Amino acid sequence: MNNWKKRTWALFIVLDAAIFIQFITVDRTNPPVTGEIEAPEKVMAILRTSCYDCHSNETKWPWYSYIAPASWLIADDVQVGRGHMNFSEWSGYNTKQKNHKRKECGEEVEEGEMPLWFYIPLHPEANLSEEDTATLLSWSKGEL
C-alpha cells in the first residue's frame, strides 16, 4: 500500500472514531433547586456569574458541552463541582457545613484556585476582579 492510501485509511479511521464518540452521551441535567444560598445581592451576583455553572443546579450548558470528548470533561467538572459545594442545595447543609463551605469558598478564591484557570478563557465574564475577590473574602469570613 502506498503512502497516500495509508494516510487516507488513517484519516477515515480518525473520522469514524470522532463520529462514533458523539454517541457516547453524558448527563447534562439540572436537578431541581432545593434550597438556594442566601447571601447579599452583590455576593449573589458574583456567585451567579463566576460559580453557578459548576456549583449549582442551574448550569448553563454551552454548545461545546454537546461535543465529545469535551462533553465528558465538562460533565465531570460539573459533577465534581456540585459534589464539593452546591449553592442550589444549600439548605441541605447544616450550620457547621455552611460555615465551612463559605470559608472554603473564600480560601479557594484567595488562592486563585477558583474559578478554574481553564474556565476563564471561554467565560471571561467569570474572571474575578480585585473588588469581586475582596467581596467574596469578606463574605466568606462572615463580615457581610
ABEGO torsion letter per residue (X at the ends): XBAAAAAAAAAAAAAAAAAAAAABBBBABBBBBAGBBBBBAAAAAAAAAAAAAAABAABBBBAAAABOAAAAAAAAAAAAAAAABBAAAAAABBAAAAAAAAAAAAAAAAAGAOBBAAAAAABAAABBBAAAAAAAAAAAAGAX
